[in-house]
Amino acid sequence: MHRYFLELSYNGANYSGWQIQKNAVSVQEKVNEALSAYTNSNIETTGCGRTDTGVHASQFFLHFDWSKEDINEYNALHSLNGMLPYDISLFSIRKVSDDAHARFDATERTYHYFLCSGKNVFMQDYAMPVFKPLNIDLLNECCNIMMAHVDFECFCKSNSQSKTTICKIIEAEWKSENGYTVFEISADRFLRGMVRAIVGTLLNVSSGKISVNDFRKILESKDRKLAGASAPPHALYLTSVKYPYLKIERPVVFPFSIK
């Protein structure tokens, strides 16, 4: 058997997330079906992580095994994209070492969370509306505090089966321009629901509902009940996954732009 890495993107609006579910349609299910039909074999994929229902990915990686040693990338992508629905798109497919792993070998992942000022009929499916000015300085002050921590149990879903809640945040920053605001965060790993819980809690800081010092205490408490409600999933995007042996730089493309 030979191992292949597949790079894709998807709009998560119509899916229960990446991972296969018993009673709901997932991105993984659709990709497995297409790969199985193309290879005329039973293909099971392993993703670089899992995204929740409604969350998008502009860059996602998976690996799968197939007996064929060589794949014509152009023909494979053309056929597979034709089999897949419009909201899942494949970019590249490449042979890797037999022990390469899409999930465990990833060294860094980046998420973006997008917000728009006020009611925007064109962006309602892609960004969270906010109706009061955001305090970017306060938000970034909290980001600096957060980057000094390593245990993020307070932002982890209570039913998560994670063996550890330790994460190393590499970068966290809020930017605002032209009526849009984006929260960018990179880490070596993320807990289930972590980014949405962070955004929801930080928005409470911006609105004055809690203070910066309260945010610090929430981090130290390791108690999910003290953190804010999770922000809606439709504005969250997995935008980059890095591996030590893959050099793929793909620009983040959205229905809008912000520097």
Backbone bond lengths (Angstrom), bond angles and torsions (degrees), N, CA, C in turn:
res aa  C-N    CA-C-N  psi(-1)  N-CA   C-N-CA  omega(-1)  CA-C   N-CA-C  phi
1 M - - - 1.467 - - 1.522 110.48 -
2 H 1.313 116.01 149.17 1.465 121.79 -179.77 1.525 108.64 -123.30
3 R 1.321 116.37 145.10 1.466 121.51 -175.82 1.529 110.72 -102.59
4 Y 1.331 114.23 138.14 1.462 121.25 -179.99 1.524 110.22 -127.88
5 F 1.323 114.89 144.23 1.464 122.49 171.64 1.525 107.90 -102.15
6 L 1.322 115.58 134.90 1.457 121.51 177.92 1.523 108.25 -121.07
7 E 1.333 116.39 130.14 1.474 122.71 178.37 1.518 108.75 -104.01
8 L 1.326 116.63 132.43 1.454 120.24 -177.08 1.521 111.31 -146.85
9 S 1.318 115.31 171.81 1.463 122.12 170.73 1.517 107.50 -137.58
10 Y 1.332 116.13 157.79 1.459 118.64 177.58 1.520 111.33 -155.28
11 N 1.323 113.35 149.59 1.455 122.54 170.00 1.522 106.06 -91.16
12 G 1.322 117.03 116.39 1.450 120.25 -171.71 1.514 116.31 -84.54
13 A 1.332 117.91 5.26 1.464 120.85 -173.26 1.529 113.42 -57.87
14 N 1.318 116.98 -35.58 1.462 120.73 -174.88 1.527 113.90 -98.21
15 Y 1.325 116.75 11.48 1.464 119.25 -172.70 1.529 112.72 -127.40
16 S 1.319 114.67 156.37 1.460 121.26 178.61 1.518 111.28 -83.63
17 G 1.315 116.26 19.90 1.453 122.20 -176.73 1.508 110.59 108.24
18 W 1.328 116.65 -171.47 1.458 120.57 179.83 1.520 111.49 -72.69
19 Q 1.309 117.82 -48.42 1.460 122.23 -166.60 1.520 113.04 -76.06
20 I 1.337 115.42 142.08 1.466 121.83 179.76 1.528 110.83 -57.54
21 Q 1.341 115.56 133.77 1.457 123.02 177.85 1.530 108.83 -121.04
22 K 1.326 116.81 153.60 1.465 120.48 -177.69 1.523 112.47 -67.83
23 N 1.341 116.73 -41.52 1.463 119.64 -170.95 1.528 113.10 -122.06
24 A 1.331 117.03 27.11 1.464 120.46 179.64 1.527 109.38 -152.21
25 V 1.307 115.72 156.71 1.466 120.95 -178.00 1.523 109.57 -85.69
26 S 1.323 116.69 131.26 1.462 121.82 179.96 1.521 110.47 -120.76
27 V 1.333 115.81 163.56 1.465 121.00 176.18 1.522 109.90 -64.34
28 Q 1.316 117.29 -42.89 1.463 121.43 -178.90 1.530 111.34 -58.73
29 E 1.316 116.62 -40.93 1.461 120.39 178.57 1.523 111.53 -58.35
30 K 1.343 116.28 -45.95 1.466 120.32 -178.98 1.529 111.54 -65.71
31 V 1.328 116.53 -40.91 1.464 119.94 -179.86 1.525 110.74 -68.24
32 N 1.319 117.55 -42.30 1.465 120.60 177.53 1.526 111.66 -59.10
33 E 1.319 115.74 -41.70 1.466 120.29 179.82 1.526 110.89 -63.41
34 A 1.331 116.90 -44.00 1.462 120.51 -179.09 1.529 111.05 -66.04
35 L 1.326 117.00 -45.05 1.463 120.49 179.78 1.526 111.23 -64.67
36 S 1.309 117.73 -39.26 1.465 121.13 179.57 1.520 110.58 -64.88
37 A 1.338 116.67 -40.42 1.463 120.25 178.47 1.527 111.06 -67.81
38 Y 1.322 116.50 -41.25 1.475 120.52 -177.91 1.530 111.41 -67.73
39 T 1.316 117.37 -40.85 1.466 121.30 -176.65 1.528 112.97 -89.76
40 N 1.333 116.52 -8.88 1.462 121.54 -176.55 1.526 110.84 56.94
41 S 1.326 114.77 41.52 1.462 121.32 178.95 1.520 108.32 -152.28
42 N 1.315 116.85 171.25 1.461 120.74 179.79 1.524 109.48 -87.90
43 I 1.325 116.42 106.22 1.464 121.90 -177.03 1.522 110.20 -104.26
44 E 1.318 116.10 127.88 1.458 122.30 172.70 1.519 108.39 -117.87
45 T 1.319 116.74 129.91 1.458 121.68 -175.10 1.525 111.29 -102.70
46 T 1.327 115.23 157.48 1.459 122.72 172.51 1.521 107.90 -123.36
47 G 1.335 117.20 120.00 1.454 121.42 -176.85 1.515 113.12 -87.54
48 C 1.323 115.24 165.36 1.466 121.27 179.66 1.524 112.10 -73.02
49 G 1.303 116.87 -7.33 1.454 122.38 -179.55 1.510 108.08 172.97
50 R 1.322 116.11 -163.74 1.453 119.65 175.75 1.518 108.94 -133.41
51 T 1.313 116.25 138.67 1.457 120.91 175.04 1.521 108.26 -110.96
52 D 1.330 116.02 148.36 1.457 121.20 -178.16 1.523 111.12 -75.63
53 T 1.310 115.20 169.67 1.463 121.80 176.43 1.526 110.75 -53.20
54 G 1.336 116.24 128.53 1.453 121.25 176.14 1.509 115.70 86.21
55 V 1.329 118.34 -9.33 1.467 121.56 -179.65 1.526 109.14 -82.74
56 H 1.327 116.49 143.49 1.459 122.46 -177.08 1.529 111.32 -101.30
57 A 1.328 115.59 166.25 1.460 121.04 173.47 1.521 108.65 -142.20
58 S 1.325 116.80 122.53 1.459 119.71 174.03 1.518 110.83 -92.09
59 Q 1.335 117.05 -14.09 1.470 121.36 169.89 1.524 108.48 -147.07
60 F 1.309 115.12 123.77 1.461 121.86 -179.18 1.524 106.83 -144.34
61 F 1.322 116.93 144.83 1.458 120.90 178.95 1.522 110.21 -123.64
62 L 1.319 115.02 148.18 1.454 121.77 172.72 1.522 108.13 -140.11
63 H 1.318 115.94 161.70 1.457 119.09 170.35 1.519 110.09 -125.46
64 F 1.330 115.04 153.28 1.456 121.64 175.88 1.524 108.45 -149.61
65 D 1.314 115.96 160.42 1.463 122.22 -179.78 1.521 110.15 -111.56
66 W 1.331 114.84 141.14 1.459 121.13 -179.98 1.515 108.19 -147.80
67 S 1.311 116.30 147.84 1.462 120.64 -176.73 1.530 112.52 -70.72
68 K 1.346 117.22 -25.63 1.458 119.94 -177.53 1.523 110.91 -72.61
69 E 1.332 115.34 134.62 1.464 119.60 -173.94 1.520 113.29 -81.84
70 D 1.315 117.71 -32.93 1.466 120.95 -176.81 1.521 110.19 -125.87
71 I 1.334 115.60 138.64 1.459 122.09 177.18 1.518 108.99 -123.44
72 N 1.323 116.23 132.69 1.457 120.89 171.74 1.523 107.03 -77.70
73 E 1.327 116.85 105.80 1.458 120.65 -171.54 1.524 112.15 -58.73
74 Y 1.335 117.10 -44.15 1.463 119.98 -177.45 1.528 110.80 -61.44
75 N 1.329 116.75 -48.60 1.465 120.56 -178.55 1.526 111.46 -65.30
76 A 1.336 116.13 -40.57 1.462 120.23 -179.12 1.529 111.13 -64.06
77 L 1.332 116.24 -47.57 1.464 119.48 -178.96 1.521 111.43 -65.17
78 H 1.332 116.41 -39.70 1.464 120.23 179.34 1.529 110.43 -61.85
79 S 1.326 117.13 -45.06 1.460 120.76 -178.51 1.525 111.45 -69.76
80 L 1.311 116.50 -45.95 1.462 120.33 -176.91 1.529 111.98 -65.67
81 N 1.334 116.76 -42.28 1.462 119.07 178.23 1.520 111.45 -63.49
82 G 1.332 116.02 -30.44 1.454 119.66 176.84 1.517 112.86 -70.01
83 M 1.320 116.06 -27.86 1.465 120.35 179.52 1.525 112.44 -82.52
84 L 1.311 116.62 -27.43 1.460 121.41 -173.93 1.527 111.83 -84.55
85 P 1.328 118.29 154.15 1.464 120.85 175.92 1.527 111.13 -66.57
86 Y 1.321 115.34 165.94 1.458 121.62 -173.81 1.517 113.35 -60.74
87 D 1.331 117.60 -24.24 1.465 120.12 -173.56 1.526 113.74 -94.53
88 I 1.332 117.08 11.82 1.468 122.37 171.97 1.518 107.47 -129.31
89 S 1.323 116.95 126.62 1.461 121.16 -177.02 1.522 110.56 -131.65
90 L 1.342 116.44 133.11 1.458 122.51 178.89 1.528 109.88 -99.27
91 F 1.344 116.01 139.33 1.460 121.02 -177.11 1.514 114.17 -110.21
92 S 1.319 116.83 -41.72 1.464 119.23 -176.20 1.517 110.06 -152.43
93 I 1.323 114.85 154.60 1.447 121.92 176.11 1.516 107.48 -142.22
94 R 1.319 117.17 131.55 1.464 120.15 -175.45 1.516 110.49 -148.72
95 K 1.318 114.37 147.40 1.454 120.52 176.77 1.526 109.14 -77.14
96 V 1.332 116.58 138.56 1.462 122.10 179.23 1.524 108.07 -130.22
97 S 1.311 116.65 177.53 1.463 120.27 179.42 1.526 109.94 -65.53
98 D 1.312 116.03 154.81 1.458 120.82 -174.57 1.524 113.53 -63.19
99 D 1.324 117.10 -21.99 1.466 119.86 -179.05 1.529 112.98 -101.70
100 A 1.339 117.58 5.54 1.466 120.61 177.45 1.529 109.25 -65.31
101 H 1.334 116.78 141.84 1.462 120.80 -175.29 1.530 109.74 -135.06
102 A 1.327 116.31 123.00 1.462 121.05 -175.24 1.518 112.80 -63.00
103 R 1.313 116.99 -33.26 1.466 119.85 -178.17 1.526 112.13 -88.53
104 F 1.322 116.42 -55.01 1.461 120.13 -170.25 1.529 113.70 -76.33
105 D 1.333 118.01 -21.70 1.468 120.60 -179.01 1.525 112.96 -86.84
106 A 1.323 118.08 -12.27 1.469 120.72 -179.50 1.523 109.66 -66.48
107 T 1.327 116.36 129.33 1.466 121.13 -177.72 1.519 112.80 -100.78
108 E 1.320 117.25 -17.90 1.469 120.41 -178.75 1.522 109.95 -157.21
109 R 1.323 114.66 138.05 1.461 120.98 175.33 1.522 108.46 -128.27
110 T 1.321 116.63 146.10 1.463 121.69 179.68 1.519 110.08 -126.98
111 Y 1.324 115.00 134.17 1.465 121.92 174.38 1.526 109.18 -118.24
112 H 1.324 115.61 149.64 1.460 122.73 170.18 1.524 108.52 -122.86
113 Y 1.331 115.83 137.57 1.461 121.01 173.52 1.523 107.39 -120.00
114 F 1.330 116.68 125.19 1.460 121.48 -173.14 1.524 112.35 -108.89
115 L 1.335 114.55 139.26 1.454 122.44 177.10 1.519 109.09 -130.54
116 C 1.322 116.43 148.23 1.462 120.49 176.75 1.518 109.26 -124.79
117 S 1.329 115.88 151.91 1.462 121.70 -178.16 1.521 110.55 -78.62
118 G 1.320 116.72 117.07 1.458 120.94 175.95 1.516 113.60 74.66
119 K 1.317 114.77 -171.07 1.457 122.01 -178.78 1.525 109.69 -78.69
120 N 1.330 115.76 122.57 1.463 121.34 -178.06 1.526 107.77 -129.64
121 V 1.332 116.40 107.18 1.458 120.46 -173.13 1.529 112.82 -66.07
122 F 1.338 117.13 -22.65 1.456 120.14 -178.84 1.525 112.78 -87.47
123 M 1.321 117.09 -20.49 1.453 120.76 -174.70 1.525 113.59 -111.34
124 Q 1.336 117.29 8.56 1.462 120.00 -174.08 1.531 112.86 -62.37
125 D 1.334 117.56 -24.17 1.457 120.55 -179.48 1.527 113.03 -94.06
126 Y 1.330 117.45 -2.98 1.461 120.10 -172.53 1.527 114.60 -128.01
127 A 1.326 118.39 -13.28 1.461 121.07 -178.01 1.524 109.21 -146.14
128 M 1.322 115.57 152.62 1.458 121.36 179.00 1.522 109.59 -87.42
129 P 1.330 118.71 127.42 1.462 119.26 178.37 1.523 111.87 -76.91
130 V 1.308 116.55 139.30 1.468 122.09 173.14 1.525 107.28 -125.56
131 F 1.329 116.97 139.77 1.459 120.79 -171.80 1.516 113.29 -111.39
132 K 1.333 116.68 0.93 1.450 121.36 174.45 1.528 108.57 -128.17
133 P 1.340 117.72 147.51 1.472 119.83 179.12 1.529 111.09 -57.06
134 L 1.317 115.34 138.59 1.454 120.60 178.35 1.528 110.23 -87.62
135 N 1.308 116.59 142.22 1.463 121.57 177.66 1.529 107.63 -90.27
136 I 1.327 115.87 89.81 1.464 121.58 -174.76 1.521 111.02 -62.89
137 D 1.327 117.42 -37.17 1.467 120.20 -179.85 1.525 111.33 -61.66
138 L 1.338 116.47 -45.70 1.459 120.07 178.38 1.529 111.38 -63.89
139 L 1.328 116.05 -41.38 1.458 120.62 -179.76 1.526 111.01 -61.19
140 N 1.333 116.59 -42.91 1.457 119.34 -179.97 1.527 112.43 -74.42
141 E 1.319 116.72 -26.46 1.463 119.03 173.28 1.533 109.60 -63.90
142 C 1.318 116.57 -41.59 1.457 120.49 176.92 1.527 111.38 -66.08
143 C 1.322 116.73 -34.91 1.466 120.13 177.62 1.524 110.67 -61.48
144 N 1.319 116.40 -41.12 1.466 120.15 178.47 1.524 111.10 -63.17
145 I 1.328 116.38 -39.68 1.465 120.57 177.26 1.530 109.87 -64.23
146 M 1.320 114.91 -42.78 1.466 120.51 -177.55 1.530 111.69 -64.66
147 M 1.316 116.62 -36.83 1.461 120.30 -178.28 1.519 112.24 -69.26
148 A 1.314 117.33 -15.50 1.470 120.81 177.91 1.526 111.31 -87.81
149 H 1.335 117.20 -4.09 1.460 121.53 -179.77 1.525 110.13 -104.38
150 V 1.324 115.60 161.34 1.468 120.71 178.51 1.529 112.40 -126.99
151 D 1.333 117.42 -20.35 1.459 120.66 -179.15 1.528 109.41 -103.66
152 F 1.341 116.43 118.88 1.457 121.07 -174.66 1.527 111.98 -120.47
153 E 1.334 115.28 39.85 1.452 120.88 179.00 1.526 111.48 -60.85
154 C 1.327 117.48 -29.70 1.467 120.97 -179.13 1.524 112.31 -67.33
155 F 1.332 117.81 -15.84 1.462 121.47 179.66 1.525 112.18 -111.56
156 C 1.318 116.82 16.36 1.467 121.41 -177.64 1.527 109.93 -104.42
157 K 1.329 116.98 138.67 1.456 120.61 176.94 1.517 109.99 -56.88
158 S 1.321 115.75 139.84 1.463 120.71 -173.83 1.521 112.91 -64.62
159 N 1.338 117.44 -28.69 1.463 120.21 -179.16 1.521 112.62 -94.76
160 S 1.311 116.68 14.77 1.456 120.46 -179.71 1.522 110.70 -68.73
161 Q 1.325 115.62 146.43 1.458 121.21 179.33 1.527 111.55 -103.98
162 S 1.325 116.95 22.34 1.458 121.00 -179.67 1.522 110.66 -62.50
163 K 1.321 115.71 134.74 1.461 120.67 179.50 1.528 111.18 -74.02
164 T 1.318 115.88 -25.75 1.462 120.59 178.72 1.518 109.39 -143.76
165 T 1.326 116.27 150.82 1.467 121.03 176.89 1.531 110.88 -109.47
166 I 1.323 115.49 19.35 1.463 121.78 178.47 1.525 110.04 -85.07
167 C 1.311 116.79 127.16 1.465 123.07 176.90 1.527 108.71 -138.43
168 K 1.314 116.33 149.35 1.458 120.88 174.86 1.524 108.77 -108.53
169 I 1.329 116.65 108.27 1.467 120.51 177.42 1.519 109.20 -80.93
170 I 1.302 116.02 123.43 1.460 122.30 -176.70 1.519 111.29 -90.13
171 E 1.320 115.62 -37.23 1.467 120.75 -179.55 1.518 109.23 -153.23
172 A 1.330 116.69 142.42 1.460 122.02 175.20 1.522 107.67 -152.05
173 E 1.328 116.97 122.95 1.469 120.07 -175.03 1.525 110.85 -157.08
174 W 1.343 114.84 145.22 1.461 122.62 172.98 1.522 109.55 -106.80
175 K 1.336 116.00 137.51 1.460 121.45 176.83 1.518 108.47 -134.10
176 S 1.329 115.81 146.83 1.456 119.97 -179.27 1.512 110.34 -137.85
177 E 1.345 116.64 134.04 1.460 121.21 -179.95 1.529 110.10 -166.11
178 N 1.321 116.58 141.57 1.468 123.02 172.98 1.534 113.45 54.14
179 G 1.331 116.06 38.04 1.448 119.58 176.65 1.517 115.16 84.03
180 Y 1.337 117.28 0.50 1.457 121.64 178.45 1.521 110.34 -119.68
181 T 1.307 116.04 148.96 1.455 122.28 175.21 1.518 107.81 -129.56
182 V 1.318 116.85 139.41 1.452 120.98 179.20 1.525 109.93 -130.41
183 F 1.318 115.14 136.02 1.458 122.03 171.88 1.521 107.31 -104.64
184 E 1.323 117.06 120.88 1.457 122.19 179.64 1.533 108.78 -112.78
185 I 1.318 115.60 131.30 1.456 120.05 179.74 1.520 110.04 -141.26
186 S 1.338 116.19 132.57 1.461 122.89 178.01 1.517 108.91 -123.90
187 A 1.322 116.45 141.37 1.462 121.39 179.88 1.515 109.31 -155.40
188 D 1.330 115.03 166.49 1.463 118.81 177.91 1.525 111.07 -72.86
189 R 1.328 116.83 -25.16 1.459 122.21 177.25 1.526 108.82 -161.37
190 F 1.324 116.34 160.39 1.455 121.42 177.60 1.516 109.81 -130.24
191 L 1.318 115.89 147.85 1.456 122.48 176.17 1.525 109.55 -86.49
192 R 1.310 116.85 163.75 1.466 120.80 179.73 1.528 110.40 -63.11
193 G 1.331 115.97 124.15 1.460 121.21 178.42 1.512 114.52 74.33
194 M 1.324 117.55 8.89 1.465 121.32 -171.69 1.529 112.94 -63.85
195 V 1.317 117.70 -49.29 1.466 119.87 -174.51 1.527 110.97 -65.87
196 R 1.308 117.46 -43.27 1.466 120.47 -179.81 1.525 111.35 -65.26
197 A 1.340 116.87 -35.26 1.467 120.24 177.08 1.524 111.10 -68.91
198 I 1.329 116.37 -38.27 1.466 120.40 176.51 1.521 110.34 -62.58
199 V 1.337 116.70 -47.70 1.464 120.48 -178.97 1.528 110.59 -60.50
200 G 1.324 117.35 -46.65 1.459 120.45 -179.81 1.514 112.59 -60.25
201 T 1.326 116.57 -39.20 1.465 120.73 179.74 1.520 111.11 -71.44
202 L 1.321 116.75 -41.64 1.466 120.09 179.94 1.523 111.68 -66.52
203 L 1.319 118.02 -33.20 1.459 120.08 176.62 1.529 110.68 -65.28
204 N 1.321 117.09 -30.05 1.467 120.29 174.73 1.528 111.05 -67.21
205 V 1.334 116.51 -32.97 1.465 120.35 175.39 1.523 110.16 -67.78
206 S 1.322 115.97 -46.63 1.461 120.17 -178.72 1.522 112.24 -60.49
207 S 1.330 117.05 -37.38 1.470 120.94 -177.61 1.521 112.50 -80.16
208 G 1.339 117.56 -10.54 1.458 120.78 -178.69 1.518 113.84 90.00
209 K 1.322 116.53 3.34 1.465 119.84 179.84 1.521 110.81 -65.55
210 I 1.335 116.50 -37.11 1.461 121.69 173.27 1.526 108.28 -131.84
211 S 1.322 116.88 161.06 1.464 121.49 -179.20 1.532 110.70 -95.70
212 V 1.319 114.95 171.47 1.466 120.38 175.57 1.521 109.35 -61.43
213 N 1.322 116.49 -39.28 1.461 119.86 178.82 1.532 111.35 -66.23
214 D 1.337 116.32 -35.72 1.467 120.02 174.55 1.524 110.57 -61.39
215 F 1.335 115.52 -40.71 1.462 120.00 179.04 1.525 110.40 -61.14
216 R 1.322 115.74 -42.40 1.465 120.34 178.26 1.535 110.55 -60.40
217 K 1.335 116.36 -42.41 1.462 120.52 -179.28 1.528 111.66 -66.65
218 I 1.326 116.25 -35.17 1.469 120.08 177.14 1.528 110.11 -62.73
219 L 1.336 116.85 -43.96 1.460 120.56 177.26 1.522 111.20 -58.72
220 E 1.314 115.91 -43.65 1.467 120.90 -176.59 1.529 111.80 -73.08
221 S 1.334 117.07 -24.52 1.465 121.08 -175.76 1.527 112.88 -72.31
222 K 1.338 116.90 -30.67 1.472 122.99 -175.17 1.533 111.69 62.18
223 D 1.331 115.81 24.42 1.470 121.33 -175.02 1.533 109.73 -113.00
224 R 1.323 117.01 112.48 1.467 121.14 -179.17 1.531 111.72 -61.63
225 K 1.315 117.33 -29.29 1.469 120.39 -177.57 1.533 112.04 -65.64
226 L 1.322 117.47 -23.84 1.461 120.56 -178.80 1.532 112.30 -85.02
227 A 1.321 117.04 -20.11 1.463 120.62 179.98 1.526 110.34 -78.56
228 G 1.323 115.96 169.53 1.455 120.59 -177.63 1.513 113.16 -76.77
229 A 1.329 115.49 170.53 1.466 121.04 176.61 1.523 109.74 -66.29
230 S 1.305 116.61 150.17 1.462 120.91 180.00 1.528 110.74 -67.44
231 A 1.317 116.04 137.35 1.465 120.96 175.09 1.527 109.20 -68.79
232 P 1.333 118.55 155.58 1.469 121.40 -177.98 1.530 112.29 -59.28
233 P 1.348 117.53 147.47 1.466 120.76 -174.86 1.524 114.95 -73.74
234 H 1.343 118.00 -26.30 1.463 120.08 -169.88 1.522 114.10 -66.63
235 A 1.337 117.97 -13.87 1.466 121.32 -178.14 1.527 112.45 -101.41
236 L 1.328 116.64 6.72 1.465 120.95 -177.25 1.524 110.85 -104.25
237 Y 1.340 115.23 135.36 1.464 121.97 -178.27 1.528 110.08 -132.61
238 L 1.322 116.61 129.96 1.458 120.83 165.56 1.523 105.93 -81.90
239 T 1.318 117.50 119.96 1.461 119.70 -169.27 1.526 115.05 -115.64
240 S 1.316 117.70 -15.85 1.459 118.66 -178.76 1.523 110.66 -158.32
241 V 1.333 115.38 137.98 1.459 122.26 174.23 1.524 106.80 -133.66
242 K 1.330 116.38 128.15 1.459 119.99 -174.99 1.533 111.04 -115.07
243 Y 1.353 113.41 144.73 1.453 122.39 177.42 1.524 108.95 -130.74
244 P 1.325 118.07 148.36 1.472 119.88 -179.04 1.524 113.36 -66.75
245 Y 1.325 117.54 -20.98 1.469 120.75 -175.98 1.530 113.47 -110.95
246 L 1.335 117.35 5.11 1.465 120.66 176.57 1.517 109.85 -119.50
247 K 1.308 117.27 131.32 1.460 122.10 177.07 1.520 108.77 -115.35
248 I 1.326 114.55 84.83 1.461 120.68 -179.53 1.514 108.58 -125.21
249 E 1.312 116.65 115.21 1.456 121.90 177.57 1.520 108.04 -113.26
250 R 1.317 116.11 104.61 1.464 119.85 -179.61 1.525 109.23 -113.49
251 P 1.336 117.79 125.60 1.464 118.92 179.39 1.517 111.83 -63.16
252 V 1.330 115.56 143.42 1.460 121.03 178.56 1.525 108.48 -78.35
253 V 1.309 117.38 118.58 1.465 121.90 -176.18 1.524 108.95 -116.16
254 F 1.329 116.15 126.67 1.453 122.28 178.36 1.524 109.13 -131.47
255 P 1.336 117.68 172.03 1.458 120.07 177.51 1.521 113.19 -68.16
256 F 1.331 117.69 0.24 1.452 122.82 179.39 1.513 106.81 -148.40
257 S 1.305 118.01 171.61 1.472 120.39 -178.10 1.514 109.72 -132.97
258 I 1.314 113.90 149.89 1.461 121.61 174.81 1.504 106.88 -151.57
259 K 1.304 117.04 140.06 1.461 120.09 -178.33 1.532 110.15 -82.36
